[in-house]
Amino acid sequence: MKHLKSVVKIFVVLLVCVGMPLGAEGKQEATPQKKVTLRLAWWGNPTRDERTLKVVEMYMAQNPHVVIQTETTGWAGYWDKLASQAAANDLPDIIQMDYAYITQYAQKNLLADLTPAVNAGLINLKGVDDNFIVGGKVQGKIYGISLGTNAWCILYDPAILKKAGIDTIKPTWTLEDYEKIANQVYKATGVKTPPFSTTDPKQAFDNMLRQTGDSFFDRATGASLGFTKPDLLIQFYEIQLRLLKSGALVSPDEAFITVTPQESGFAKGTQWFVDLWSNQVIATASAANRPVEIALAPRIANSKRPGTYFKPSMFFSVSNNSKNKEEAAKFINFFVTNIEANKVLLAERGIPIIPAVREELKKVVDPLNKQVFEYIELVGKGNNSPLDPADPPGAGEVLKIFRSVDQEVLYGILDPKAGAEKFMKQANEILAKNKK
């Protein structure tokens, strides 16, 4: 017994010597984690805002040492605000980033290289198709983690088509079919066709252009446009002008006014379709509040390849000046890989890139979301071509000019040939200047 007491005494002394604090029950006390504050910024809409805030709350509940301050803005004001923050060296820790801007921000050394975090498994992209990762790379380094897979599509009202004697839109439909349907629908119902993607007309033209094998921006240097002949752009304008002349096209006075999904012609039933990214389907269809269907964009005659491609809907990037890069990476990992978080997000930013998350969401999404999943699967079945490199510096300015010239042509200020020449000249000047 005396020997046993000596052993116990020696054991207690050893515990004290190694510095193990003893609690009431003899357990080791956990070292409190250092408090961390992260700023998170995104552009969005009420649905996205609500779901994102819920996931932020989930993360903070599971990580009490982290406080996340949120900043949300509409698309139009987001980039101006971000540019001002960059100039003031005050970027948020976690930034929702777009494909059109990621190269510009990365090349200005404003974004952190996330490749080490991915390689270390801090952001777990195991099993993710490289097609979903490459969009966030600039010069071989990962600067953005895709928040969803996206593809350009047509969202249409099947009931309006049936009134015009049209059953459905086939995956193989052409621009000639598109023009014929637009006129047929108008004559039978009075419902009109909107100009090509009024928010960003470049997207509709880009889909046509990629079918020829060309690209909107030069794939190698980004210092010029990727096409040298104006023929297809002239055709792009002429299709719209013919529909405008026949009365089937929504007038530019009405079409180019920025409105909410609820205020749109499609929601009101005065337009039979809208072209948009697949991650915008939910908000647009919900606003319309009636059955809708999704189709591929029309093909051009003798197309060489599909114009549709998988595009990252958006990314999360980390500011290069963030003092908490590791914690920022942990939040991004939670956002893209956590199944419960994604059951809250419900693919609003696009179809998840993580296979396990994607499979789980298929089981719980509503019929409308299921259509989006099925559309992405359709695109994956031979209806896509490789993603072009990220837009070069100056791309944002080029896109504004494209939209402006498109309107000038539709208003009759410029004829199609003059419009194509004006755009190509100004765009090449901007790209060359920004490449220097």
Phi, psi and omega in degrees: 000318177298321179296321180295320179296323180295320180295315179299317180299318180296320181297318179295318179299319179297319179299316180295320182296323181276359173081023180276112180290140180257125177270191183298330182250014178079013181269153178287133180279135180286141176284124181302137179281147181292135179293136182230137175245126178242141172257131183237126182237141175208158168260155182182210181214172183306321179296312180297319181300311183299314182291320180295318180297324177295320179291323176300316179296320177300315183295315181294326177296324180275344181228077187300342180278354183251131173244126181248119176265128187254146178224115180235139184219155173291161183306315187301317183268350187298313187285328175295317179296317181295320178297320178294320179294322178295318180296328181269007182057042186226038180292146174299159179296315181243125187238127170287123189239150181248156181300330182287344186240349190296323179296315181301314182289323179293317182291339175271008177064031181266345182245147179277144174285117183266003181303314179299323179294322178290315181298327181276353180083006177295323167247110191270102178252024180299130178085359180278131178302134182300335177299335180268352180259324189299331181297334180268007181263142172228119182053042173084354180252147182272117179246354179210140176257120183298134179264001178170153177269140189223153173209147179291141183207172174248125175254120186228164181261106183294332181294321178294319179297320181296324177297333180267006178083022181245125185287306185198174176256124181276152178301338184262011184296152185247174176298327176296318176298318181302312181293320180295315180297318181303315180290321180295317179296317182296315181294325184275329188233341186082358179282136187258171179252132178283155170301163181302120173030076187297329179294320180212081184303337180302327184296318179292319179292321180300321178298320177293314185297318181297333179293340178272349184099348177276173178229160181292314175251147178304123187290332185276315188243333184071007183272000180202175172292159181268004177228147185246341180259140183275357190307311184291324178294322176298317178299319178304315179289318186295323178302314182293320180294323178296318179291326177295319180294324181281350181092356185280341184266139174298135182296146180301331177304322181269320190294325188265010174279128180285123180226167175285162177305324181292333182266358186288158177298327179294317179296325182277351178085012178267354176229138186273347178206169172215139176260137189194175175279149186298334179283354177263357184298315186301309181296319182290315180291324178296322178293323180289326175056045175204165182301136179226165175224160184242138180222159172293154174294152183295152180269155171270159180298138177058038180296143183273337181197166178295145177272340182283150179210162175276120180242139172298127181299323178184171181235166158252127175241164179244133178298137179293338180266003179298138177271358183227052184300320182294317178294324177297317179297322179296320178295317179300318178300316178299317184298320185266338186251338185285122185293318180295322177297320182285341173288338174278316182292326176049045172059025180295332178268008182121167181292126185304146182275343182277119185307315183296322179293317181300316182294322179292320182292329178304330184282339189242348184288155178282172184303325180293313177298324180299323176300321180293316177302315181294325178295317178298322176295321177298316178298323181289344182267062175080009180251031178217157175232166187302146176294135175286161176304157179303148182303140182282168174304138182094354183299320181302319179292322179296319181296322178296320179293320179301315180295319181296314180293322177304317179293319180300322179291315182291331176280351179085010178288322178236146171277164184307318182294314180294323179295316179297317181294318180298312181299311185298321180295309183293321180296315180296324178295316180296314182295319179295319180295318182286342181280342184292000000 
